[in-house]
């Protein structure tokens, strides 16, 4: 069976929430309607990694953790920093 995965790419399995899949599909559909013919959920998740990498580039590990925890609190109220009592 021939692989459809291009050189330099790997297929991985990730667990995401139903609403994340729905949002990725919505964005892929929007991109396709605007003319990006190869838009799919995979592309959306790859772009997400680029955006996240750009956002944390040059930051210290503690600052990255703080940013992640702040975002997690917005999504899931009650998430506390690891050193919080």
C-alpha positions in Angstrom: 0.0 0.0 0.0 1.5 3.3 -1.1 1.8 6.1 1.5 0.0 9.4 0.8 2.1 11.2 3.3 4.6 13.5 1.7 8.3 13.4 2.5 9.1 15.4 5.6 5.7 14.8 7.2 4.5 12.2 9.7 1.1 10.9 10.6 0.4 11.1 14.3 -2.6 10.6 16.4 -3.8 13.3 18.7 -6.8 13.6 21.0 -8.9 16.7 20.6 -12.3 17.8 21.8 -15.3 17.6 19.5 -15.5 21.4 19.4 -11.9 21.6 18.3 -12.5 19.3 15.4 -15.6 21.3 14.5 -13.7 24.6 14.6 -10.8 23.1 12.5 -13.3 21.9 10.0 -15.0 25.3 10.0 -11.7 27.1 9.3 -10.8 24.5 6.6 -14.1 25.1 4.9 -13.7 28.8 5.1 -10.2 28.6 3.6 -11.5 26.4 0.8 -14.3 28.8 0.0 -11.7 31.6 -0.2 -9.7 29.6 -2.8 -7.2 27.5 -0.8 -8.0 24.3 -2.5 -5.8 22.1 -0.3 -7.3 23.3 2.9 -8.2 20.6 5.4 -8.2 20.0 9.2 -4.6 18.8 9.0 -3.5 22.1 7.4 -5.4 24.0 10.1 -3.6 22.1 12.9 -0.2 22.6 11.2 -0.9 26.4 10.9 -1.9 26.3 14.6 1.5 24.9 15.4 3.2 27.6 13.4 1.2 30.3 15.2 2.0 28.8 18.6 5.7 28.5 17.8 5.8 32.1 16.7 4.0 33.2 19.9 6.5 31.6 22.2 9.7 32.0 20.2 12.4 33.6 22.4 10.4 33.3 25.6 11.8 31.7 28.7 10.3 28.3 29.8 8.5 29.9 32.8 7.0 32.5 30.6 5.7 29.9 28.2 4.2 27.9 31.1 2.5 31.1 32.4 1.0 31.8 28.9 -0.3 28.2 28.6 -1.8 28.2 32.1 -3.4 31.6 31.5 -5.0 30.3 28.3 -6.0 27.1 30.0 -7.8 29.1 32.8 -9.8 31.0 30.1 -10.8 27.6 28.6 -11.2 25.7 31.8 -11.9 27.9 34.8 -10.2 26.5 38.0 -6.9 25.4 36.4 -4.2 26.5 38.8 -0.4 26.9 38.4 1.6 23.8 39.4 3.0 25.5 42.5 -0.3 26.9 43.7 -1.6 25.7 47.0 
